Amino acid sequence: MAASDLKTGWAESQSAFLAHLAGERRLSPRTLDAYQRDLDGFGNFLFGHLGAPPDLGGLATLTSRDFRAWMAERRRAGLSARSLARSLSAVRTFFAYAKRRWGLDNPALSLVESPKLGRSAPKPVSEEAARQLLEETGARGKPDWISARDAAVLLLLYGCGLRVSEALGLTGEDYPFGDTLRIAGKGNKTRIVPVLPAVAEAAARYVSLCPHPAEREAALFRGARGGALGPRSVQMLMQDLRGRLGLAETATPHALRHAFATHLLAHGGDLRAIQELLGHASLSTTQIYADVESARLMAIYDGAHPRAHKG
């Protein structure tokens, strides 16, 4: 199809793409919002760059220089390399969809390189800090059922390596916990994770104290008014706990998932098994935790070995 035949406008094609992500790929509202923000930024740039909102024919004629001008403009606006890489990925995904649906083809986009990203090391809490965090949940003067709920959520993060969204996505149908949990993770990939007795016991205590019954289709973890507990509440919980315990700001909910991986490795866990437990698509992602543990052991060696500092 010739570029001049691609008359569908930018707003219409963007709406169709977002509907595809929501309906067929079933992405979360949060992910959809990120796609929309990135595409809105791209569309706003094109409006100023070209003097009018483009149709698909206009998108087909964009050059690699146009795409790089957009990235330079976003960089000047303060976007980090990671955010810019995410925006470029959103645009690539849109163009791939437009090619399948409308025959849009623009080889110039393949010539644009994504920004180089430095791999940031995870910052897990220590085993002692994890113990203190779990103990402190019951020392904040909250109602017993809320203290039990908070302890159960944190234990799922630390004891099962779940993401916050995965823990809060559990419903009454998942309870009572057996020896394992079936978790739908990123990209709707399902994995099986073992459930420690302490995790099952914490969940049972929460359910027994919770004033809201565990309904099959409803969220297992409830807020004070009975609605689903949100991730912001878990973030605020960790903020309160780390303030009470004097822990660093890196002691976030996700740091408990990091701790799950690094503490398993420290006690002889297999890297491939930990990859499966975390739901990582690539072993290289899990390898970060091995690097963290190696760095920790070398730091201990440098500080304690009698010949580490011999001149």
C-alpha positions, 0 to 999 in steps of 0.5 A, a space after each residue: 500500500 502506498 504511503 499516500 493511501 494511508 489516510 487514517 489520522 494520528 488520533 484514530 490510529 492511536 486510539 485503535 492501538 490502545 484499544 488493542 493493548 487493552 482488549 487483546 493483550 490485556 495490559 494493566 491500566 497502569 501500563 496502558 497509561 504509560 503507553 498513552 503518555 509516551 505516544 501523546 509525547 510523540 504525537 505532540 512533538 510531531 504536531 510541532 515538528 511537522 506543523 500538523 497532526 500526521 496521518 499514517 501516510 505522514 508517519 510512513 515518510 518520517 526519516 531517522 533524523 525525525 525520530 532522532 530529533 524527537 528523542 533529542 527533544 525529549 532528552 532536553 525535556 529531562 527524560 532519563 535514558 530509561 524513560 526515553 528507551 521506554 518511549 522509543 519502545 512504545 513507538 516501535 510497538 505502535 508502528 509494528 501494530 500499524 504495519 499489521 493492521 494498515 500496512 504502514 512500513 517505515 524502515 527508518 525506525 529500525 535505524 534508531 538506536 535505543 539509549 544505552 542503559 546502565 544496569 542498576 544493582 538491586 538493593 535487598 534488605 538484610 536478613 536481620 532487617 527483614 526480620 525486624 520489618 516483619 516484627 515491627 508490623 505488629 508494634 504500630 498500634 494498628 487493629 489486629 486484623 490490619 497488623 496481621 494483613 500487613 505481616 501476611 503481605 510482607 511475608 508473601 514478598 519476602 517468603 515467596 518472592 512475589 511482586 507487590 502487584 502479584 500479592 495484591 492480585 490474590 483473591 479469595 479463590 487462592 485461599 487457603 494456601 496450599 504447599 504452592 501458589 499459582 501466580 500470574 506474573 508479567 506478560 500473563 506468564 504463570 509460575 508455581 511458587 512454594 509457600 512456606 508454613 510461616 506464610 500460610 500461617 500468616 495468611 490464615 491469621 489475617 483471614 481469621 481476624 479480617 472483618 471482611 469475608 474472603 469472597 471467591 472473586 474479591 481481593 484477598 487483601 482488603 483496605 480498612 473500608 473493605 475495598 482491595 488493598 492498593 500498592 500505595 498502601 504497601 509503599 506507605 507501610 514500608 515507608 513507616 516501617 523503615 522510618 521506625 527502624 532507621 533503615 535506608 530509603 532503598 528498603 521498599 516493598 520490592 527490596 523484599 523480593 530482592 532479599 528473597 533472591 539474594 538470601 536464597 543464593 547466600 544459602 546455596 540456592 540454585 540460580 536457575 531455580 531462583 529464576 523460575 521462582 521469580 518469573 524472570 524470562 531471562 537468566 541474565 536478569 536473575 544473574 544480577 542477584 549472584 553479582 550482588 551476593 559476590 560483591 557482598 562476600 568480597 566486601 566481607 573478605 576485604 574487611 575481615 581477612 587478615 591478609 586482605 590489606 597486606 602491603 
